[in-house]
Amino acid sequence: MTSTKPYLLRAFYDWIVDNHFTPYIAVNADFPGTLVPRQYVEGGKITLNISAAAVRNLVLNNETVHFSARFSGVLSQVIIPMKAVLAIYARENGGGMVFGEEENNGKDDKGGNPPPDKGGKPKLTIVK
């Protein structure tokens, strides 16, 4: 069964935009295959504005989030595996959703036993 994360991400993106707010995503920048401007990564995480005014050619498919954007005037390609997305929220009011580390219906990638519980809740911080 496919992950619900890409569907929820797209739904929250639409909801945020429909309400004239600014969609931000929190990303695990150290996740394999993640391509983000490393100079803006803090503590292995990066928060990105993914509004239409901030990015070009935004694609939210089942495997990745990718787009191009300018960082300090330099055009960069950004590629984020869906598993690296930690949260999506509206900048203005914080409304959105925090995702778990892995969303795989309690099974590991090979369909075996559930992964061990690491405890604690994911934490969302607002970066201004």
NORPE-V590049 format. One record per residue. SS is DSSP state (H for helix, E for strand, C for the rest). PSI is psi in whole degrees, 0 to 359 (999 if undefined). NEAR is the number of other ideal C-beta (glycine too) atoms within 8 Angstrom. Layout:
BEGIN
<<SS,PSI,NEAR> <SS,PSI,NEAR>>
END
This chain:
BEGIN
<<C,141,2> <C,156,5> <C,148,8> <C,346,7> <H,311,11> <H,326,13> <H,316,7> <H,321,10> <H,313,15> <H,320,9> <H,315,8> <H,323,13> <H,309,12> <H,317,8> <H,315,8> <H,312,15> <H,317,11> <H,333,6> <C,12,7> <C,36,4> <C,176,11> <C,117,9> <E,128,15> <E,146,12> <E,143,14> <E,136,14> <E,139,15> <E,98,10> <C,345,12> <C,358,5> <C,137,10> <C,135,4> <C,359,7> <C,127,13> <E,103,7> <C,160,12> <C,110,10> <H,334,6> <H,347,5> <H,4,8> <C,131,11> <E,123,6> <C,30,4> <C,4,7> <E,155,11> <E,144,11> <E,131,8> <E,136,10> <E,121,9> <C,27,12> <C,161,9> <C,332,6> <C,339,3> <C,335,7> <E,164,12> <E,146,6> <E,45,7> <E,129,10> <E,125,8> <E,84,8> <C,186,6> <C,340,6> <C,325,6> <E,163,9> <E,124,14> <E,151,10> <E,173,12> <E,148,9> <E,161,11> <E,132,7> <E,115,9> <C,40,4> <C,355,4> <E,123,7> <E,129,5> <E,146,9> <E,135,7> <E,129,14> <E,125,10> <E,114,14> <E,143,11> <H,325,13> <H,343,7> <H,348,12> <E,122,15> <E,329,12> <E,160,12> <E,137,13> <E,162,14> <E,128,13> <C,321,9> <C,326,5> <C,359,5> <C,1,7> <C,135,7> <E,214,10> <E,137,8> <E,131,9> <C,152,11> <C,168,6> <C,315,4> <C,136,6> <C,93,8> <C,30,8> <C,36,5> <C,4,4> <C,153,9> <C,175,9> <C,340,5> <C,5,4> <C,14,5> <C,214,5> <C,157,5> <C,148,6> <C,155,6> <C,145,4> <C,125,4> <C,351,5> <C,164,3> <C,160,4> <C,149,3> <C,147,10> <C,135,4> <C,127,10> <C,143,5> <C,127,6> <C,123,4> <C,999,2>>
END
